[in-house]
Amino acid sequence: MHYQKLCLDIGPEAIANGGNSGSFMKSEESLSAMVKFMAKKHILLVHAGGDSKRVPWANPMGKVFLPLPYLAADDPDGPVPLLFDHILAISSCARQALKNEGGIFTMTGDVLPCFDASTMILPEDASCIITVPITLDIASNHGVIVAAKDGILNENYALSLVDDLLQKPNVDELAKNHAILDDGRALLDTGIIAVRGKAWEELVMLSCSCPPMVSELLKSGKEMSLYEDLVAAWVPAKHDWLMLRPLGKELVSKLGKQRMFSYCAYELLFLHFGTSSEVLDHLSGDVSGLVGRRHLCSIPATTVSDIAASAVVLSSKIAHGVSIGEDSLIYDSNISSGIQIGSLSIVVGTNFPEEAGSTAEDSFRFMLPDRHCLWEVPLVGCTERVLVYCGLHDNPKNSLTKDGTFCGKPWQKVWHDLGIQESDLWSSTGSQEKCLWNAKIFPILSYSEMLTLATWLMGLSDHKTGFLLPLWKNSRRVSLEELHRSIDFSEMCTGSSNHQADLAAGIAKACINYGMLGRNLSQLCEEILQKELSGVDICKDILDLCPRLQDQNSKILPKSRAYQAQVDLLRACKEETTASELEHKVWAAVADETASAIKYGFREYLLEPLSRGSSAYQNKNDDGFVDHPFQPRTVKVELPVRIDFAGGWSDTPPWSLERAGCVLNVAISLESSLPIGTIIETTKMSGVLISDDAGNQLHIEDLTPIATPFDHNDPFRLVKSALLVTGVIHEKLIESMGLQIRTWANVPRGSGLGTSSILAAAVVKALLQITDGDQSNENVARLVLLLEQLMGTGGGWQDQIGGLYPGIKFTSSFPGIPLRLQVIPLLASPQLILELQQRLLVVFTGQVRLAHQVLQKVVTRYLQRDNLLISSIKRLTELAKNGRDALMNCDVDELGKIMLEAWRLHQELDPHCSNEFVDRLFAFADPYCCGYKLVGAGGGGFALLLAKDAESATELRRMLEKDSNFNSEVYNWNIYLES
């Protein structure tokens, strides 16, 4: 069966509802659509999220989806879902884990994992659950995997059949079921499941026959857990239990022939989000830098509000006269004037109504105490949204006899203070333990009445307000358990989407009217377009404001950014043709801004009249031509190629025009020679004769017509651009003589070694030598930066720096006019040089890819102000600094770790910078290496494999050379140290 790789993004209505994690949502239409889509397309991956144990994840592409808060509970099974996330496809992680062979890879549960999916060992024809060793106190509150003892053991992982599944086992149950490992820990069920081969085929076949099963499930009103029931079908020890569950017989019949494996990842790191307090701890902790603390929000001036600096406000509108305490979280809410929210509190999905005529000076209408949670949800068949609240540390499943609390107080005190009877909350019949989960405590009334009763139930009202008790008693009331089964998820998601769309529209308009376009308009438009009926019209209204951008000072708001914002809005308005036409202005603006930043503005330079002080002016003859007597001269320039360790992309305009860049790279020779070069000779015959090592040849008699833009298929556009940027054409320096220019690059095409830029540097340097121009490396590097803009390929400064300057160097750029480059040679010891040359393999993968195709996508994302891209490139600059320090300390192993992280970041910047062949190559080399990456933009070309030691390098080279599965070539190389 052919498996098509794709990602599925399904709205929250397809996510399950109910007490068991991952239960089916009670929407037959949405489920049928999902099932048909799965069966037809062979889905590679879906990421489900949303029920009482779900939180969004940070995917390998780096996009952080914030953990959503839940009803406060120390018992992870207790919380009611507050908000549902869209199903998110994590294609890069799945592709690596499934080795591009198809299957399904789901990530569920309440832990945030951090690991390299490409290193996972997954069985080919079975399901596999990812586990991690955990202490018994944590294991007792979660799912535990009992793995067979005769599996495959490795220092980094263990792969075994799953013998049994345990849910919240105590220590005695763990011991009885042989779930305790030799080191005293147990295997935590992370909720990460991969299914491949025959097991995947059977799952697809089951999906084809699923609609009748779903109809039966909906008709009966029962629930089936995707997480527990589906997994149990692959574990024979659970079959007896499963047969008694809804549709259990069908699951055992359809899936029971296959077995499930446990892949224990010893190095897997994770964060746990089982309770609201853990969410707050995460957001206020060391990793809070990942979170946009004011993302998609409308917040007034701080002079009319009291919002603590540590408060996290997301997707919310905050009115004037609001107070929010320290370390609190406000999400997806409208907070009106006069609302006080205490410290360490959580407010989600709450829309306080604005009172007519209210001002910031009015007395507070509602206050949420410290350490409390508040949210509101729509119920099926109910026009009002229900307010729900409790204490941060309340456990809904703790019974009256087991320290059960409400709003942080024991139930007995709640009854005493409010005059409530036990019979008011729980029926005398039934075998369930009495707890917050099943207490009928939340009234369904008008919004103002619910707020008033909330204040009373939380113990904040005056005890003399005797009318509140009868109001509460006589109202229709629901428990958390009833709420859980009655939430109108469609209404919840629609309301949340519309709320975020309105916020995004307001921010987008402000960006155009007042700002410097610091926000990602493309992303904002995605939010706006969630309004299916009016989203496009809203985007068109914002597009009509774009003429105001032209009035902005280009030194403050670059034209390239302004044009890109307009392109994004045009695409949101479905005006693709106009957007494509305007894109040409984006790239032209980038070229102009680059030229301006290096003080060689192309258009301005050509239009400048020759000054009387110039040599060209002084040598004019009577006919007005420059008179240069013929002098036979020959110039030869040979340059090394470069390999880069970290920092790439930070050298590329417009990043390097607006932000500092840092790159760590090395000049190297290949096969004992400098592979890139040019020879330029003066000739008595006028014009320019150009030839290259591919046999192409062109004679240009009249240089005047040479102008941009060049045809992308023109093999001589590099030399033509060099003639322009060096002034050879403009100054008419060769009127009375000609030039013969021969170039070569003895490296494979698409090598990633900076070949094009370094060849341009060689030609520019040689032309400046033969015309007595400024041939300093810094001048040449800047001219090449301009040259690449004229060619239309774009590119940064690191390649030419890598070839022009010898040895290992750390280079920084500083934006401004002119753009300044600081090249700091690393004075490497002979010991370090020897160790690098012994341990580092420079391997041509045989895969070819042109860097400019990647560059355009990355530059576009930067112009859009893509937060992920910006944070990734910032981290690459930090890695360049760390790599410099590692080399100076002769810590080559640390350099390997830096290379691995840099490679991961490159894959975040461009998911296609790797491919199946490269993944297989790195997996093959991994046992021998402490680091590896592709050079340059990736996608093919050369790979760097940093072996653990010289012996490992020798063995890896031998293995690669004899393995016919890799069409790769290991090159001999040396650090080029001569200037």
N, C-alpha and C positions, 0 to 999 in steps of 0.2 A: 504494500500500500504506500502511495506517495503522500508524504505529510507536508502540507503547505505551512510555511512559517508565517504566523500573523499574531497580532495582538488584538484582544477583545476589550472593548470599553463599554460596559453595560451600566445603565443607570441604577440607582439604589433600589428601584422597585424590584429588581431581580435578585436582590440580596435577601437572605432568609430572615425569618422572624421566629421568635419562639424561645423557649427556655433552653433548648439544647443548642450548642454552638453550631452555627452554619445551617440551621433548619431552613426548609424551603419557605420562601415568601408566599403568602396566600394570594397570588395573582397568576391565574392560569395562563392568561394571555402573554404576560412577560416571560413566564417560564417556557411556554411553547416556542416563543420566538427564539429564546436562548438555546433550547434543545435543537431546534431545526438548524440554527446557525452552526452549532457545534458539529452536528452530524454532517452538514454539507461542507464545511470548511476545514475540518480536522484541526481544531484549535490547538495551538502550541501551548498557550498559557493563559490562565485567568488568575487574578488575585482577588479573592473575595474578602470583603471586610464589612463590618457593620453590626454584628449582634453583640450580646452582652460581654463577649470575650475578645471582640475585635478592636484593633486600632489600625490606623493607616501605617504604612511602612516608609522607610527611606530606601528608595530603590537604587540599584547599582549605577544608574545614570546620574545619581546624585540629587535628584529632586526630592526634597524633604516634604513628606505629607505629615502634617502635625498630628500628634496623638490627640484623640478626642477624649474629653472628660466623661466620666460616668458617675452615676450615683455613688456617693462615697460608700466604700465597702472594703473591708480587709479580706473578705471572701470573694475571690474573682468571679465566682459563679453568680453572685448576688446582684450585681448592678443591672439596672435597666439601661438600654441603649439611649443615648441622648441625641445622637446625630449619626447619619449613615453616610459613609464615604462612597464615592463611585468605585466600581471595580476598576482596578488599575493594572494595566499590562506591564510586566517587567521583562521586556523582550531580551535585553542583553544578558541578564542573569540566566534566563531560561535557555538561551542559545548556548551559553557556556556549559551549563549543567547537563544539557541533553546532547551536547556535541553535534548540534545541527542535524540530528537524526529524527526529530519529531517527538511528540509526547505532550504531556501536560505537567506543569510545574506550579503548584499552588503554595501560597504563603499565607497562613492564617494564624490565629492565636494572638496572645497578648504579650509577645516578646518582639523586640526589634533586633534582628540578627546582623552581624557584621562578619562576613567571611568571603573567601574567594570561591565562587561557584565553579570555576574552571578546574579546581583541584578535586572536586568531588568524584568519588568512584561509585557510579550508579549501575546496578545490574541491568542487562539489556532487555530482558523479557519479564519484568516484574515491577511492582510498586516498591517504593523505598521511602522511609520516613527519616528525617534528619533529627538526630538526637545530640545531646550534650551532657556530660557528667555534671551532676548538681548535688548539693548537700541535701541530706534527708529532710531537714526542716522545710526547705522549699519544695522538695519533691512531694511531700505529704499534702500540699495544696494544689497539686497539678496532676496532669496525666503523666504516667510513667510507662516506659517501654521495658518489657522483659525480653532480653536478647539471648539467643542461644550462645553457649559457651565455646562452640567449636567453629567460630567464624574466622575471618581473615584479620589478623592483628598487624598493625603497623605503628610506627612511633607517632604518626600524625592522625591516624584514624583507625576505626574498627568497622568491619562489615559483617553482619550476622543476620540470620533469619530472626524474625520476631516470633517469640513463643507465646507472648500474652500481652494484653493491654490492661493497665490498672488505672482507676480513676480515684484520685485523692486517697491513696492508701496510707494507713498509719504504719508505724515502724514494724509492728508485728506482721501486718499484711505484706510488707515489703520483704521481710525475712522469709515468711512462709512461701511466697511465690518466687523465691530465688532472684529477687530484683536488685539486691545489694551487690555492688561491684567489690572487687578485692580491696580497693582503696577506701571502702566505706561509703561511697556515693551511689547514686542511682541515675538512670538515664532519663532525662527530661524530654518529654514529647514537645518539640518546638512548634509543631503545626505546619512544618515545611514538608511537603510531600511531592515526590516526582513519580511519574508513571511512564514506562517506556515499553516498546515492543508489543508482545502479545497481550500484556495486561492493558496497554493503551488501546489496542484494537478492540478488546472485549468491552472496555469502557465506552468507546465510540458506538459499538453495536448496542449497548445498553441505552445510550442516549437516543438512538433511533426508535427504540420501543418504549421510550419514557412517557410520552403524552398520556396514554391510558393509566399508567401508574400514578402520574401526578393528579389526574382527574379523580382517581379513587382516593388519593390522599386528601385532596381538598374536600371531597364529599364527606369523608369520615371525620374531618376536622382534626385529624391527628397530625403528628409531626415526624419528620425523618431528618436525622442529623447527617449532613454531608460529611461532617468531621468524624463522628463516632461510628455511625452505621456503615458508611462506605468503607472506612478503614477496617472495621471488624470483618467485612466480607473477605478480606485477604488474610485473616488470622484464624486458622481452624479452631483454636481454643475458644474463640468468641462466637462460633457458629450457633451453639445451643442458645446463647443469650440473644443473638441476632434473629433467630427464627421466630422468636416471640415478639419481635418489634414490628411496627408497620412496614409492610413490603420486605421484611427480612428474608423470607423464603426466596423471593425473586432475586435479591442481591446475592445470596449464597449460590443460587443456581447459575446466575449470569457471570459472577466474578470469582466464585470460590475456588476455581481450579488453580488460580495463581497465588503465589505467596508474597508476603511483604518482607522486605529487608530493613534492617536498621543500619544507617550510616552514622556512626558516632564521630563527630568532628571535634577532636580534642581542643583545637585552637579557636573554636567558634566563640565569639563574644556576643553578648546580648544585653539589652535593657528590658526590664519587665514593666508592663503597664497594666497591672491587674486592678489597680485602685486609683481613685481620684487623687489621693495624696501622692502617689507615685508619679502621676502626671505633673503635678505641681513641682515636685522635687526635680524632675527632669528639666522642666522649662526654666527653673531658676538655678540649675546646676552648671557645671563646667561646660556642658555641651550646648548651652543655650545660645551660643553663637550661630548655631544652625538655624535658629528660628527667627523669622522676620517678626520682630516684636510689635510692629505697627503695620502689619500687612493688610492691605485692602480695608483701610479704616478711614473714618471721618471723625477727627478729634478737634475740638475747639482750642483756642489759645489757652495755655496753661494758667494765664492770669485769671480766668473765670472758671477754672476747674481745679480739683485737687486729685491728680492722678499720680500715684507713687511711681517712681522711676523703675522699680522692679516689677510693676504690674505688666502683664502680657495681654495686649488687646488685639484681637484678630477678627477680621471680617465683621466689624461692628461700627455702629454710628453712636457717638457719644455727644450728648447735648451739653450746653453750658450749665454750670452749677451742679456738676456731678462730682462725687468723691469715690475714689477707688483705692483700696488699701494695698499694702505691700504684698508682693508675690501672689496676687490674685490673677485669675484668668477670666477674661471676658471674650466670648466667642459667639459669632453669628447672632448678635443681639442689637437691639435699639435701646439705649439707656437714656431716658428723658430727664429733664431738669428736676432737681430735688431728690435724686436717688443716691443713697449712701450704700456702698458695698465695702464690707470689712476686709481685713487682711486674710490671706490664705483661703480665699473663697473662690467659688467657681460659678459663673453665670453663663448658661448656654441656651441659645435659641429663644431668648426672652425679649419680648417687645412691649416695653412699658408705654402706655398711651400718653401722648402729650395732652396736658390740660389746657384748655383755652385760657389765654391771658396769664399763664404761669410765667414767672421770672426766676432767675437764679437766686434772688433774695428770698423767695418764698420758703416757708418752712419745709423740711424734708417730708415727703409723702410716704416714703418707704425706706427701710434700712435692712440690709442683710447683715447679720452679725458676722464676726470673725469665724473662720473655719466652718463655713456652711456652703452648701451647693443649692443652686436654684436653676430650674429650667422649666420650659413649658412645651407641651406636646399636643398636637391635634388628635382627637379620637374619631374613629369611624362612627358616623351617625350623630355627631355632636358639633354644633356650630361654634362653640367656645373652645378655646385652647385651655388645657388644664395646667395649672401651676403645680409643680412638684418640688419638694425641698426636703433637706435633711442635713445632719451634721457631716462634716468631712470624714469623720472616722466611724460613722454609724455602719454597722454590718447588718444588712437587711435580713440575713439568714440566722442571726443570733436570736435565740428564743428568749422569752421572759425569764426563764430559769438559768440562762447562760449569758448573763451580762448584756442582754439586749438594750439598746439605747435608741432614742429619737432626739435629733437635734443636740446630741451630746449628753443628754440627761437620761438616767434610768427611767424606765416606764412608770415605776411607782411615783416618782417625783412629777412626771408629766401629768398623771391622773390627779395627783394631789393639787398641783398648781392650777389646773384648768377645770377641775370638777368633772372630768370625763370618767365614765365607768368602763371596765374591761369589756362588758357586753356591748358597748357602743362600737367597739373596734373589731371584735371577733365573735363569730357565732359559737354557741355552746356545743353545736354538733360538729362532727368531722374529726379526723384523726391527726390533722396537721398540727405541728407545733406552732404556737402563737408567736409571731415575730413581725417586724416591720414589713417584711415582704408581703404578708397577707392581711395586714391591718387596713381596714377601710377608713382611711384618715384624710384623704385629699378630696375636698368638696368641688363640685362642678357648679359654679355660679357665675355671675357677671365678673368682669376682670377686677373692678374695684373691690367687690366683696371678697374675691379670692385673695387679693393683696391684704385686705384687712384681717382676714382669718389667718393668713400666713404669719402676719406679725404676731397675732394672738397665740398660735400654735407654737411659735418659736420662743414664746415667753417674754415678748417685748411690750405687750399691751398692759394698760392699767387694769388691775384686777376688778375694778368697779364696773367695767364694761360688761355688765351681765347679759346684754342682748346677744353677745357673740356665741355663747354656748348653745342657746336654742337655735340660732341661725345655722350653726355647724351641724347640730343634731338633725335638724329637719331637712338638710340639703341632701342631694344625691351625692354619695361619696364612693370613691374607688380605691382599691389597693394597688400597690406596685405590680402585683401579679396580674390583676385585671388590666391595668394600663399596658402591661407588656404584650397582652394578647389583643389589644384594641387600638393600638396606635395606627393612625392613618398615615402610613409611610409615604404614599403618593403626595398627600397634602404637605407633609413635612418637607419632603425633598423639593417640591415645587416652590414652597414658601422660602426655603433656604436659597434656592437658585435665584429667585427673583430679588431677594434681599441683596445677595452678592452682586447681581447684575446692576442694581441701582447704585450700590457703592462704587462699582467699577466705572460706571458712566460718569459719576460725579468727579472721580479722580482723573479720568481721561480728559474731561473738559477743563479741569484745573491745570492739567499739564499743558494744554494748548494755550489757554488764556493767560496764565501767570508764570508758568514754570519754565524749566530748562530741559524738559522731556527726560527727567531722570528715571521714569518708570517704564516698564515694558508694556507699550501700547498694544502689541500683538496679544499678550496674555490678558490684558484688560478687556480687549475685544472678545476674546474667548468667553470671558465671564458674561459680558453683555449679551452675547448671542445665545446664552441660555434662555433668554426670553424669546421663544420661538416666533411669536407673533409680532413683536415690536423691536427685537434686537437689532435687526438690520437698519430700521429707520433711525434708531438712536445713534448707531454708528455713522449714518449719513449726516445727521445733525452735527456730530463732532467733526466729521470731515469738512463740513462747510466752514469750520473755524480755522482751517489750516492756513489760509492766506495770512493770518496774523503771524505765523512762524517766520515769514519772510522779513518781517520788521525787526526780528531779533538780531542783535549784534553777533556776527559770525565768529567773533573771537570768544564769545560766551557760549553760543549755541552753534556748533559746527553745522554747515550746510548738509553734510552727509547724514547726520543724525536727523535733521529736519525732514529731508527727503525720505529717509527710511520710515519715519513715523507716518508720513503720508502714504507710503506704499502699504504699510500694515493696515491703515484704515481703508484704503481702496480694496484690499483683499477681503477685509471683513464685510465690506459693502458689495461683495461679489463682482467687483469691477476688475477682473483679472487682466484684461487687455491693457487698460490704462496703467495698472500697477506695473506690468512688465515693461511698458515703455518708460515709466518714470525710474525704473531701476537703473537705467543707463546713467541718469543724473546722479544717482547714489555713488556709483563707481567713479564717475568723472570728478565728483566732489572729493572723494577719498584721494584721488591722484593729485588734485590741486592742493589739498591741505597738506599732503606729504611733501609736495614740491615747495610749498611756502615754508614748511617747518625746517627744511634743510637749506633755505636761502638760495634755492635754485629753481625759482618759479618758472616753469617751462615757457608759458606764453609771454610772461613779462621779459624773460631773457631774450627771446627772439626779437621782440619789438623794440628793445633798447637800441638807440642809435650808437654807432661806434664812437667812442670818445677820442679826442685828439691825442690823448696820452697813450692810446693803445698802439701796439706794434703794427697791427693790421692797418690802422689809419696812416701811420707814418710811412709805410712802404707802398702806398698807392702810387701807380704810375699815371701818366697823362690820360690814359683811357679809363681811369677809375678802378682798375683792378689791382689787387695786392701783388706785389712783385717779390716773390721768394726765389732766390737762385737755387737751382737743384743741388741737393746734397744727398748722395747715396747713404742711407742709414738702414740698419737692421736692428730690430728690438725683439728679443725673445723673453717671454714671461711664462714661467711654469709655476703652478700652485698645487698644494695638497688639497685633499678633500677634508671634510670635517665630520666628526661624530659628536652627537650631543647627548649629554647625560640628563639635563633637566633645564627647565625655563623656557623651552620653545613655546611660541605663540605670544609671549609677552614682548617680543621684538617686533611684532607685526603692526603696521598702521591699520586702523587709527588708534589701537591700544597704546602704542609707544608714543603717539603724539599727545596723549592725554594723561597717561599714567607711566610710572617708572617700570622699566623692564629689566630682567636679570636672566642671563643665560650662562650655563657652564658647558663649554665644548672643547674639543681637542682637534688640532690639525694632524692628519696622518698621511703617510705615503702608503701606496698599495703595491705589493709585489716589487718592493725596492725602487719604486719610481714615483715621481710626481705626475699624477694622471691627467691633469688639466692644464692646457696651455694655448699660447698663440704666438705666431711669428708675424711681425708687421715690417714690411720693407717699403722704402720709397722707390718709385719708378719714374722714368722720364715720361712714360705714357700717362696722359691725364686720366682722371677717373679712379674708381676703386674696384679692384678685383677681389672678390670674397670666395673662399673655398673652405670646405669643412672635411672632417674625416669620414663622412658618409658619401663622399663623391659629388656633393652638390657644389655648383659653381655659378657665380653671377658677376657680370661686369657692369658697373654703373658709370656711365659716361658723365651724366649731369646729376649732381647731388641735390639740386634745388627741389625737385619734386618729393624728396624723402620727407614724409610727414606722418603723423599719427592720424587716425588709428591704423594699426597694421593688421593684415590678415593673420588670423591665428594659425593658419597653415603655412605661413611664410617662413621657410627655414633660415632666413637671413635677418629676421626682425631684431634679434639680439644685437648683431653688429650695427644695423641701421640705428637702433636706439642709442648705442654707444657713440656713434658719430654725432648724434644730436646732443647728448648730455655733455660731451666733452667740448662742444663748441666748434668742432672741426668744420661742420657745415656752416654754421652761423658766421664764424670769423673768416671763412674762405681761406683757410690756411694752406690749402693744397691746390690753389688755382694754377700754379705753374709746374705742378708735379702730380704724380698719382701715388696710390697706395695699393699694396698687395697684402691682404689679410688672410692668414690661414689659421684655423682653429681646430682643436681636437679635445676630446674628453674620453679617456680610456677607462670608462666605467660603464656598467650596464645602464640602459635607459630606465628612468624611474627608480634610481638607486636610493633616493632619500638622503644622499650625502651632500646635498647643497650644490649639485653639479652646475645647474643653470646659473645661479648667482655667482658662483666662484669663477665660471667661465666669463661671465660679464665683467667681473672684477679684473680678470687677466686682460681682457680686451681694452677696458677703460684705462687700466694702468699702462698698458703698452702704447695706447694712443696719446696719453699725456706725456709719456717719455719721448715719443718721437716728435711731439709738437712743443716740447719744453714747458709743459703745464705743471700744475701742482699734482704730483704723483704720490703724495703722502697717503698712508693707509687710511687715515680718517676721512680724507677728502674722497678717496676712491670708494670707500664704504658708503658714504652718503650719496654719491653719484649713482651707485648701483641701486640704492633704494629708490631713487627717482627713475632710473632706467626701467625697473620692473613695473612701475606704475605706467610708464609710457607703453611698454609692451602689452599691458593688459593682464599680466599674470599676477600682479600684486606681489606681496612677500615682504619680509622684514629684513633686519640687518644682520642676523646671526650667521647666515651662511657665508656671506662675504667676509665677515669678521673671522669666522672659523678658518677660511682659506688664506686670508691676508696676513694674519698674525700667527706666528709659530707656536707650537707647544700647547699646553693646557692653559686656558685663560677663563677668567670670570669677567663678564662684560655687563655693564649697566648702562642704561640709557635714561636720559632726563628730558622730559618734554619741555618744549619752549621753542623760541626762534633765536638761533638755530637749534635743532635737535642736537644734544650733546651726547657723545659716547665716551665711556670710560672703560678702557681695556686694561685689566690687571692680570699680568702673567703670573701663573702659579709656579714658584720656583721649586719644582718637584725634585726630590732627591733621586739619585740613581737607583736606590732600592725601590722606591715607589714606581719609577718608570719600568724597571725590570719586572716587578710584580704585575703591573697592569698588562704588559705585553705578554707575559706568560699566561695570565688567567683570562684575559678578555678575547673572546672569539668574535671576529667580524665576518658575518655570514650573509651571503646574498641568497635571499629566499627563492628567487626565481619568479616572484610575484611582482607585477609592475603596476604602478598607479601614479597618476600625475597629481602633484601637490596642490595645484591651483584649484582643482575641483573641490578639495576639502577646504581650502582657504576661503573661498567665497561663502561657504556655509557658516564657517566660524566667524568671519567678519560680519556677516549679516546678523548673527546672534548677538555679537557685541554691540552693533549699532542699535539693536532692539533693546539693549540693556537687560539681557538674559542674566538673571541673578546667579544661576548655576554656573554658567560659563565664566562670569566674572570671578566668582569665588574659586573656581578650579584653576584659573590662570594665576590668581593671587597665590594660591598654594604652590603652583609650579615655580614661581619666583622664590618662594621660601625654600623649596627643595634645592634650587640652584645654590642658594647660600649655604644650606646644610651640606650639599655635596662638596662645595669648596672647602668647608671646614673638615669634612671627612678625609679628603685627599691630603690636606695639609697635616692632618694627624696620622697619615698613612693607614687609615682605617678603610681598607678596600671592602670589607664585609658590609660596613655601614653604607658605602656607596651602592652596593647591591640592593639594599632595602630601599634606598632612594630611587633607584631605577624602577623597582617594582611599583612603587607608589606613583611615580611619574607615568608609567605605562597605564596604570589604572585610570589616572586623570585624563590621559589622552583618549581613552575609550569613552569616558564620560563626555568629552568635548565632541567626539565623533565616533558613534557606535560602529561605523564601518571601517575604522582604522585597523581593525583586526579582521580575520576571516578564518574559515575552517582550517586552511593549511597552516596559518600562523599559530592558531590555537594548538594544533597537533604538534607543531615544531616545539613550542614552548613546553607543552606537556611532556614531550620526549626529553627535553633538556633539563626539566625541573629538578630531577634527582641529583644532577651534577652541578647545579647553579645556585648562587645566592641572589641573583638578579638577572633580569633580561628586559628588553624592550626593542621596538623597532625604532630606527633613527628617523628624524624628520617628522613629517605629518603622518607617517604610517600607511597602512593599506597594502604594503608590499615593500619592495626594496631590500635594504640591508637590515639585519638584526644584530643586536649586541647581546652576547651571552657571556655573563660574568661568572666564571666557574668558581667553585668553593676553594680550589687550590690548583696548583700547576698540574698535579696528577689528574685531577678531574677534567681539566681542560684538554689534556692530551687524550684521555679516554673518550671524552665527548666528541672531539674532532674525529677520532678513529671511527666511532659509531656512526656519525653523520655521513662520513665519506663512503662507508660500506652499505648504508641503508638505502635501498632503491626507492623507498617510499617518499624520500625527500629529494626534490630536484633543486638542491641547494649546493652552494660552493663556498668553502671556507677559504678566505683570503689571508695571505701573509700581510702583515701590516707593521708599521713602526710609527711612533710619535715623531712628527716632523719638528725638529728643534732649531733648524737654521732659519735665519731671516732672509 
